Amino acid sequence: MKQFLALYTGSPDNQMGPGDMDPAEIGRGMQAWGQWMADHADKVVVEGGPVGKTKKASRAGIQDIRNLVAGFVVVQAEDHAAAARLFENHPHFAIFPGEGVEVMECLPIPTQ
């Protein structure tokens, strides 16, 4: 099985957060998320979770930046398409105001 990093993304146009949602809707969303995790427990390698503010380290030094990443999870699947299908109708965007889930294969480190 291959491993895939899935990034939960938000939208710069939608700054709505959990504090802006009805508590009942948050409860429904978290219940659905928990069910998704239970349904895919055999595929989840790293549970991940939400992420906070971003700092970028580069040749220019360290700076505060913004991106669309709201959280992550690592899953395993036979191939890239199967990994992406795990997130069809995911609560991140089906219930919560998330934009989508970006899925990419975790490749081996190149050797000489």
CNS distance restraints for C-alpha pairs under 8 A (distance, minus, plus):
assign (resid   1 and name CA) (resid  76 and name CA) 6.01 0.50 0.50
assign (resid   1 and name CA) (resid  77 and name CA) 5.47 0.50 0.50
assign (resid   1 and name CA) (resid  78 and name CA) 5.08 0.50 0.50
assign (resid   1 and name CA) (resid  79 and name CA) 7.72 0.50 0.50
assign (resid   2 and name CA) (resid  76 and name CA) 5.45 0.50 0.50
assign (resid   2 and name CA) (resid  77 and name CA) 5.61 0.50 0.50
assign (resid   2 and name CA) (resid  78 and name CA) 5.98 0.50 0.50
assign (resid   2 and name CA) (resid  79 and name CA) 6.61 0.50 0.50
assign (resid   2 and name CA) (resid 105 and name CA) 7.27 0.50 0.50
assign (resid   2 and name CA) (resid 106 and name CA) 7.53 0.50 0.50
assign (resid   3 and name CA) (resid  45 and name CA) 7.88 0.50 0.50
assign (resid   3 and name CA) (resid  74 and name CA) 6.80 0.50 0.50
assign (resid   3 and name CA) (resid  75 and name CA) 5.70 0.50 0.50
assign (resid   3 and name CA) (resid  76 and name CA) 4.34 0.50 0.50
assign (resid   3 and name CA) (resid  77 and name CA) 6.54 0.50 0.50
assign (resid   3 and name CA) (resid 105 and name CA) 6.01 0.50 0.50
assign (resid   3 and name CA) (resid 106 and name CA) 5.51 0.50 0.50
assign (resid   4 and name CA) (resid  74 and name CA) 5.56 0.50 0.50
assign (resid   4 and name CA) (resid  75 and name CA) 5.30 0.50 0.50
assign (resid   4 and name CA) (resid  76 and name CA) 5.97 0.50 0.50
assign (resid   4 and name CA) (resid  77 and name CA) 7.60 0.50 0.50
assign (resid   4 and name CA) (resid  80 and name CA) 7.62 0.50 0.50
assign (resid   4 and name CA) (resid  83 and name CA) 6.94 0.50 0.50
assign (resid   4 and name CA) (resid 103 and name CA) 6.39 0.50 0.50
assign (resid   4 and name CA) (resid 104 and name CA) 5.35 0.50 0.50
assign (resid   4 and name CA) (resid 105 and name CA) 4.26 0.50 0.50
assign (resid   4 and name CA) (resid 106 and name CA) 5.20 0.50 0.50
assign (resid   5 and name CA) (resid  72 and name CA) 7.11 0.50 0.50
assign (resid   5 and name CA) (resid  73 and name CA) 6.16 0.50 0.50
assign (resid   5 and name CA) (resid  74 and name CA) 4.62 0.50 0.50
assign (resid   5 and name CA) (resid  75 and name CA) 6.63 0.50 0.50
assign (resid   5 and name CA) (resid 103 and name CA) 5.76 0.50 0.50
assign (resid   5 and name CA) (resid 104 and name CA) 5.37 0.50 0.50
assign (resid   5 and name CA) (resid 105 and name CA) 6.24 0.50 0.50
assign (resid   5 and name CA) (resid 106 and name CA) 6.33 0.50 0.50
assign (resid   6 and name CA) (resid  72 and name CA) 5.54 0.50 0.50
assign (resid   6 and name CA) (resid  73 and name CA) 5.35 0.50 0.50
assign (resid   6 and name CA) (resid  74 and name CA) 5.99 0.50 0.50
assign (resid   6 and name CA) (resid  75 and name CA) 7.44 0.50 0.50
assign (resid   6 and name CA) (resid 101 and name CA) 6.23 0.50 0.50
assign (resid   6 and name CA) (resid 102 and name CA) 5.43 0.50 0.50
assign (resid   6 and name CA) (resid 103 and name CA) 4.33 0.50 0.50
assign (resid   6 and name CA) (resid 104 and name CA) 6.42 0.50 0.50
assign (resid   7 and name CA) (resid  69 and name CA) 6.24 0.50 0.50
assign (resid   7 and name CA) (resid  70 and name CA) 7.32 0.50 0.50
assign (resid   7 and name CA) (resid  71 and name CA) 5.87 0.50 0.50
assign (resid   7 and name CA) (resid  72 and name CA) 4.52 0.50 0.50
assign (resid   7 and name CA) (resid  73 and name CA) 6.80 0.50 0.50
assign (resid   7 and name CA) (resid 101 and name CA) 5.44 0.50 0.50
assign (resid   7 and name CA) (resid 102 and name CA) 5.05 0.50 0.50
assign (resid   7 and name CA) (resid 103 and name CA) 6.47 0.50 0.50
assign (resid   8 and name CA) (resid  69 and name CA) 5.90 0.50 0.50
assign (resid   8 and name CA) (resid  70 and name CA) 5.38 0.50 0.50
assign (resid   8 and name CA) (resid  71 and name CA) 4.99 0.50 0.50
assign (resid   8 and name CA) (resid  72 and name CA) 5.70 0.50 0.50
assign (resid   8 and name CA) (resid  92 and name CA) 7.20 0.50 0.50
assign (resid   8 and name CA) (resid  98 and name CA) 7.28 0.50 0.50
assign (resid   8 and name CA) (resid  99 and name CA) 7.78 0.50 0.50
assign (resid   8 and name CA) (resid 100 and name CA) 6.09 0.50 0.50
assign (resid   8 and name CA) (resid 101 and name CA) 4.51 0.50 0.50
assign (resid   8 and name CA) (resid 102 and name CA) 6.52 0.50 0.50
assign (resid   9 and name CA) (resid  68 and name CA) 5.10 0.50 0.50
assign (resid   9 and name CA) (resid  69 and name CA) 4.59 0.50 0.50
assign (resid   9 and name CA) (resid  70 and name CA) 5.25 0.50 0.50
assign (resid   9 and name CA) (resid  71 and name CA) 7.18 0.50 0.50
assign (resid   9 and name CA) (resid  98 and name CA) 6.09 0.50 0.50
assign (resid   9 and name CA) (resid  99 and name CA) 5.49 0.50 0.50
assign (resid   9 and name CA) (resid 100 and name CA) 5.37 0.50 0.50
assign (resid   9 and name CA) (resid 101 and name CA) 5.83 0.50 0.50
assign (resid   9 and name CA) (resid 102 and name CA) 7.24 0.50 0.50
assign (resid  10 and name CA) (resid  14 and name CA) 7.28 0.50 0.50
assign (resid  10 and name CA) (resid  68 and name CA) 5.09 0.50 0.50
assign (resid  10 and name CA) (resid  69 and name CA) 6.40 0.50 0.50
assign (resid  10 and name CA) (resid  70 and name CA) 6.11 0.50 0.50
assign (resid  10 and name CA) (resid  97 and name CA) 7.44 0.50 0.50
assign (resid  10 and name CA) (resid  98 and name CA) 4.74 0.50 0.50
assign (resid  10 and name CA) (resid  99 and name CA) 4.69 0.50 0.50
assign (resid  10 and name CA) (resid 100 and name CA) 6.98 0.50 0.50
assign (resid  11 and name CA) (resid  15 and name CA) 7.16 0.50 0.50
assign (resid  11 and name CA) (resid  68 and name CA) 6.15 0.50 0.50
assign (resid  11 and name CA) (resid  98 and name CA) 7.04 0.50 0.50
assign (resid  11 and name CA) (resid  99 and name CA) 5.66 0.50 0.50
assign (resid  12 and name CA) (resid  68 and name CA) 7.10 0.50 0.50
assign (resid  14 and name CA) (resid  97 and name CA) 7.39 0.50 0.50
assign (resid  16 and name CA) (resid  20 and name CA) 5.90 0.50 0.50
assign (resid  16 and name CA) (resid  21 and name CA) 7.73 0.50 0.50
assign (resid  16 and name CA) (resid  97 and name CA) 6.89 0.50 0.50
assign (resid  17 and name CA) (resid  21 and name CA) 6.94 0.50 0.50
assign (resid  17 and name CA) (resid  97 and name CA) 7.69 0.50 0.50
assign (resid  18 and name CA) (resid  26 and name CA) 6.89 0.50 0.50
assign (resid  21 and name CA) (resid  25 and name CA) 6.63 0.50 0.50
assign (resid  21 and name CA) (resid  26 and name CA) 6.52 0.50 0.50
assign (resid  22 and name CA) (resid  26 and name CA) 6.37 0.50 0.50
assign (resid  23 and name CA) (resid  27 and name CA) 6.18 0.50 0.50
assign (resid  24 and name CA) (resid  28 and name CA) 6.19 0.50 0.50
assign (resid  25 and name CA) (resid  29 and name CA) 6.05 0.50 0.50
assign (resid  25 and name CA) (resid  95 and name CA) 7.76 0.50 0.50
assign (resid  26 and name CA) (resid  30 and name CA) 6.06 0.50 0.50
assign (resid  26 and name CA) (resid  96 and name CA) 7.71 0.50 0.50
assign (resid  27 and name CA) (resid  31 and name CA) 6.05 0.50 0.50
assign (resid  28 and name CA) (resid  32 and name CA) 6.20 0.50 0.50
assign (resid  29 and name CA) (resid  33 and name CA) 6.08 0.50 0.50
assign (resid  29 and name CA) (resid  91 and name CA) 6.11 0.50 0.50
assign (resid  29 and name CA) (resid  92 and name CA) 7.94 0.50 0.50
assign (resid  29 and name CA) (resid  95 and name CA) 5.67 0.50 0.50
assign (resid  29 and name CA) (resid  96 and name CA) 6.46 0.50 0.50
assign (resid  30 and name CA) (resid  34 and name CA) 6.02 0.50 0.50
assign (resid  31 and name CA) (resid  35 and name CA) 6.18 0.50 0.50
assign (resid  32 and name CA) (resid  36 and name CA) 6.15 0.50 0.50
assign (resid  32 and name CA) (resid  91 and name CA) 6.20 0.50 0.50
assign (resid  33 and name CA) (resid  37 and name CA) 6.25 0.50 0.50
assign (resid  33 and name CA) (resid  90 and name CA) 7.66 0.50 0.50
assign (resid  33 and name CA) (resid  91 and name CA) 5.76 0.50 0.50
assign (resid  33 and name CA) (resid  92 and name CA) 7.63 0.50 0.50
assign (resid  34 and name CA) (resid  38 and name CA) 6.18 0.50 0.50
assign (resid  35 and name CA) (resid  39 and name CA) 5.95 0.50 0.50
assign (resid  36 and name CA) (resid  40 and name CA) 6.14 0.50 0.50
assign (resid  36 and name CA) (resid  90 and name CA) 7.56 0.50 0.50
assign (resid  37 and name CA) (resid  41 and name CA) 5.64 0.50 0.50
assign (resid  37 and name CA) (resid  44 and name CA) 7.60 0.50 0.50
assign (resid  40 and name CA) (resid  44 and name CA) 6.27 0.50 0.50
assign (resid  40 and name CA) (resid  86 and name CA) 7.90 0.50 0.50
assign (resid  43 and name CA) (resid  75 and name CA) 5.29 0.50 0.50
assign (resid  43 and name CA) (resid  76 and name CA) 5.06 0.50 0.50
assign (resid  43 and name CA) (resid  77 and name CA) 6.76 0.50 0.50
assign (resid  44 and name CA) (resid  73 and name CA) 7.39 0.50 0.50
assign (resid  44 and name CA) (resid  74 and name CA) 6.07 0.50 0.50
assign (resid  44 and name CA) (resid  75 and name CA) 4.38 0.50 0.50
assign (resid  44 and name CA) (resid  76 and name CA) 6.42 0.50 0.50
assign (resid  45 and name CA) (resid  73 and name CA) 7.87 0.50 0.50
assign (resid  45 and name CA) (resid  74 and name CA) 5.39 0.50 0.50
assign (resid  45 and name CA) (resid  75 and name CA) 5.15 0.50 0.50
assign (resid  45 and name CA) (resid  76 and name CA) 6.55 0.50 0.50
assign (resid  46 and name CA) (resid  73 and name CA) 5.82 0.50 0.50
assign (resid  46 and name CA) (resid  74 and name CA) 4.88 0.50 0.50
assign (resid  46 and name CA) (resid  75 and name CA) 6.91 0.50 0.50
assign (resid  47 and name CA) (resid  72 and name CA) 7.89 0.50 0.50
assign (resid  47 and name CA) (resid  73 and name CA) 5.28 0.50 0.50
assign (resid  47 and name CA) (resid  74 and name CA) 6.68 0.50 0.50
assign (resid  48 and name CA) (resid  71 and name CA) 7.14 0.50 0.50
assign (resid  48 and name CA) (resid  72 and name CA) 5.18 0.50 0.50
assign (resid  48 and name CA) (resid  73 and name CA) 4.43 0.50 0.50
assign (resid  48 and name CA) (resid  74 and name CA) 6.97 0.50 0.50
assign (resid  49 and name CA) (resid  71 and name CA) 5.29 0.50 0.50
assign (resid  49 and name CA) (resid  72 and name CA) 5.59 0.50 0.50
assign (resid  49 and name CA) (resid  73 and name CA) 6.63 0.50 0.50
assign (resid  50 and name CA) (resid  70 and name CA) 5.72 0.50 0.50
assign (resid  50 and name CA) (resid  71 and name CA) 3.90 0.50 0.50
assign (resid  50 and name CA) (resid  72 and name CA) 6.61 0.50 0.50
assign (resid  51 and name CA) (resid  69 and name CA) 7.45 0.50 0.50
assign (resid  51 and name CA) (resid  70 and name CA) 5.56 0.50 0.50
assign (resid  51 and name CA) (resid  71 and name CA) 4.94 0.50 0.50
assign (resid  51 and name CA) (resid  72 and name CA) 7.65 0.50 0.50
assign (resid  52 and name CA) (resid  70 and name CA) 7.42 0.50 0.50
assign (resid  53 and name CA) (resid  64 and name CA) 7.92 0.50 0.50
assign (resid  53 and name CA) (resid  65 and name CA) 7.88 0.50 0.50
assign (resid  53 and name CA) (resid  66 and name CA) 7.29 0.50 0.50
assign (resid  54 and name CA) (resid  64 and name CA) 6.03 0.50 0.50
assign (resid  54 and name CA) (resid  65 and name CA) 5.64 0.50 0.50
assign (resid  54 and name CA) (resid  66 and name CA) 6.17 0.50 0.50
assign (resid  54 and name CA) (resid  67 and name CA) 7.52 0.50 0.50
assign (resid  55 and name CA) (resid  62 and name CA) 6.58 0.50 0.50
assign (resid  55 and name CA) (resid  63 and name CA) 5.52 0.50 0.50
assign (resid  55 and name CA) (resid  64 and name CA) 4.52 0.50 0.50
assign (resid  55 and name CA) (resid  65 and name CA) 5.81 0.50 0.50
assign (resid  56 and name CA) (resid  61 and name CA) 7.96 0.50 0.50
assign (resid  56 and name CA) (resid  62 and name CA) 5.50 0.50 0.50
assign (resid  56 and name CA) (resid  63 and name CA) 5.36 0.50 0.50
assign (resid  56 and name CA) (resid  64 and name CA) 6.28 0.50 0.50
assign (resid  56 and name CA) (resid  65 and name CA) 6.51 0.50 0.50
assign (resid  57 and name CA) (resid  61 and name CA) 5.64 0.50 0.50
assign (resid  57 and name CA) (resid  62 and name CA) 4.49 0.50 0.50
assign (resid  57 and name CA) (resid  63 and name CA) 6.76 0.50 0.50
assign (resid  58 and name CA) (resid  62 and name CA) 6.44 0.50 0.50
assign (resid  75 and name CA) (resid  83 and name CA) 7.18 0.50 0.50
assign (resid  76 and name CA) (resid  83 and name CA) 6.90 0.50 0.50
assign (resid  77 and name CA) (resid  82 and name CA) 6.00 0.50 0.50
assign (resid  77 and name CA) (resid  83 and name CA) 5.28 0.50 0.50
assign (resid  78 and name CA) (resid  82 and name CA) 6.42 0.50 0.50
assign (resid  78 and name CA) (resid  83 and name CA) 7.49 0.50 0.50
assign (resid  79 and name CA) (resid  83 and name CA) 6.32 0.50 0.50
assign (resid  80 and name CA) (resid  84 and name CA) 6.25 0.50 0.50
assign (resid  80 and name CA) (resid 103 and name CA) 7.74 0.50 0.50
assign (resid  80 and name CA) (resid 104 and name CA) 7.27 0.50 0.50
assign (resid  80 and name CA) (resid 105 and name CA) 6.66 0.50 0.50
assign (resid  81 and name CA) (resid  85 and name CA) 6.19 0.50 0.50
assign (resid  82 and name CA) (resid  86 and name CA) 6.62 0.50 0.50
assign (resid  83 and name CA) (resid  87 and name CA) 7.58 0.50 0.50
assign (resid  83 and name CA) (resid 103 and name CA) 7.20 0.50 0.50
assign (resid  84 and name CA) (resid  88 and name CA) 7.24 0.50 0.50
assign (resid  84 and name CA) (resid 103 and name CA) 6.02 0.50 0.50
assign (resid  87 and name CA) (resid 101 and name CA) 7.04 0.50 0.50
assign (resid  89 and name CA) (resid  93 and name CA) 7.19 0.50 0.50
assign (resid  89 and name CA) (resid  94 and name CA) 5.59 0.50 0.50
assign (resid  90 and name CA) (resid  94 and name CA) 5.77 0.50 0.50
assign (resid  91 and name CA) (resid  95 and name CA) 4.94 0.50 0.50
assign (resid  91 and name CA) (resid  96 and name CA) 6.15 0.50 0.50
assign (resid  92 and name CA) (resid  96 and name CA) 5.09 0.50 0.50
assign (resid  92 and name CA) (resid  97 and name CA) 6.92 0.50 0.50
assign (resid  92 and name CA) (resid  98 and name CA) 5.21 0.50 0.50
assign (resid  92 and name CA) (resid  99 and name CA) 7.76 0.50 0.50
assign (resid  92 and name CA) (resid 100 and name CA) 7.14 0.50 0.50
assign (resid  92 and name CA) (resid 101 and name CA) 7.94 0.50 0.50
assign (resid  93 and name CA) (resid  97 and name CA) 5.56 0.50 0.50
assign (resid  93 and name CA) (resid  98 and name CA) 4.43 0.50 0.50
assign (resid  93 and name CA) (resid  99 and name CA) 5.76 0.50 0.50
assign (resid  93 and name CA) (resid 100 and name CA) 5.90 0.50 0.50
